[in-house]
Amino acid sequence: CEYDIIGFKNISLIMYSISLLLALSIVIWTNQIQYLLITFFAISNPAFNAITTEISLTFPTIIRDLALGYLYSCLRIGAFISQFIFLGTYQIGIKFPYIILCILNATNLVLIF
């Protein structure tokens, strides 16, 4: 129902903008990181859910199955690899992984436009 009112593109822009602001606040206020991370994941997960819902509403069954299968396989591979990237960048500096997260979030916003 929110897709009819606001639209998919606007929902994605809102969610990723809030995620970018929260990622920037993680970089600035590292002493409150546990609360900011909870809020960050609570906001970024609906953005991902909006994407998967839009895929299932837009594309026919064969394309949808292939697209979602590819998306979920990339997610699993990315979840495995990201742990090592996070630990490697964390050794450079405590804020460095979150700076990379801000850059990726900003990239998502540019790609949505």
C-alpha positions as CSV (number, residue, x, y, z in Angstrom):
1,C,0.0,0.0,0.0
2,E,2.9,2.4,0.6
3,Y,4.1,1.8,-2.9
4,D,0.8,3.2,-4.2
5,I,1.1,6.3,-2.1
6,I,4.8,7.2,-2.2
7,G,6.2,5.0,-4.9
8,F,9.1,2.5,-4.9
9,K,11.8,5.0,-5.8
10,N,10.8,7.5,-3.1
11,I,10.7,4.8,-0.4
12,S,14.1,3.6,-1.4
13,L,15.5,7.2,-1.4
14,I,14.0,7.8,2.1
15,M,15.3,4.6,3.6
16,Y,18.8,4.9,2.1
17,S,19.0,8.6,3.1
18,I,18.2,7.7,6.7
19,S,20.7,4.8,6.6
20,L,23.4,7.2,5.3
21,L,22.7,9.7,8.1
22,L,22.9,6.9,10.7
23,A,26.1,5.6,9.2
24,L,27.6,9.1,9.4
25,S,26.5,9.4,13.0
26,I,28.3,6.1,13.7
27,V,31.5,7.7,12.4
28,I,31.0,10.8,14.5
29,W,29.7,9.3,17.8
30,T,31.5,6.0,18.2
31,N,30.8,5.9,22.0
32,Q,27.1,5.3,21.3
33,I,27.8,2.7,18.6
34,Q,25.6,-0.1,19.9
35,Y,22.4,2.1,19.9
36,L,23.2,3.5,16.5
37,L,23.9,0.1,14.9
38,I,20.5,-1.2,16.2
39,T,18.8,1.8,14.6
40,F,20.9,1.5,11.4
41,F,19.9,-2.1,10.8
42,A,16.3,-1.4,11.7
43,I,16.2,1.3,8.9
44,S,18.3,-0.4,6.3
45,N,16.5,-3.8,6.4
46,P,13.1,-2.2,5.2
47,A,15.0,-0.7,2.3
48,F,16.2,-4.2,1.3
49,N,12.7,-5.6,1.8
50,A,11.3,-2.8,-0.5
51,I,13.7,-4.0,-3.2
52,T,12.7,-7.6,-3.0
53,T,9.0,-6.8,-2.9
54,E,9.4,-4.6,-5.9
55,I,11.1,-7.4,-7.8
56,S,8.3,-9.8,-7.0
57,L,5.6,-7.3,-8.0
58,T,7.2,-6.2,-11.3
59,F,8.7,-9.1,-13.1
60,P,7.2,-12.3,-14.4
61,T,7.8,-15.6,-12.6
62,I,10.8,-16.9,-14.6
63,I,12.7,-13.6,-14.5
64,R,11.7,-13.0,-10.8
65,D,13.0,-16.4,-9.8
66,L,16.3,-15.9,-11.5
67,A,16.7,-12.4,-10.2
68,L,15.9,-13.3,-6.6
69,G,18.1,-16.4,-6.7
70,Y,21.0,-14.3,-8.0
71,L,20.3,-11.6,-5.4
72,Y,20.2,-14.0,-2.5
73,S,23.4,-15.9,-3.7
74,C,25.2,-12.5,-3.9
75,L,24.0,-11.7,-0.4
76,R,25.4,-15.0,1.0
77,I,28.7,-14.5,-0.7
78,G,28.9,-10.9,0.4
79,A,28.0,-11.7,4.0
80,F,30.8,-14.2,4.1
81,I,33.4,-11.9,2.5
82,S,32.3,-8.8,4.4
83,Q,33.4,-10.2,7.7
84,F,37.0,-10.4,6.6
85,I,36.9,-7.0,5.0
86,F,35.4,-5.5,8.2
87,L,38.1,-7.0,10.4
88,G,40.9,-5.9,8.0
89,T,39.6,-2.4,7.8
90,Y,39.0,-2.3,11.6
91,Q,42.7,-2.9,12.2
92,I,43.4,0.2,10.1
93,G,41.2,2.3,12.3
94,I,38.0,1.9,14.4
95,K,36.0,4.3,12.2
96,F,37.3,3.1,8.8
97,P,34.7,0.3,8.2
98,Y,31.9,2.8,8.9
99,I,33.4,5.3,6.5
100,I,33.3,2.6,3.8
101,L,29.7,2.0,4.8
102,C,28.9,5.7,4.3
103,I,30.5,5.6,0.8
104,L,28.5,2.5,-0.2
105,N,25.3,4.1,1.1
106,A,26.0,7.3,-0.8
107,T,26.6,5.2,-3.9
108,N,23.2,3.5,-3.5
109,L,21.6,6.9,-3.3
110,V,23.3,8.0,-6.5
111,L,22.3,4.8,-8.3
112,I,18.6,5.2,-7.2
113,F,18.5,8.7,-8.8
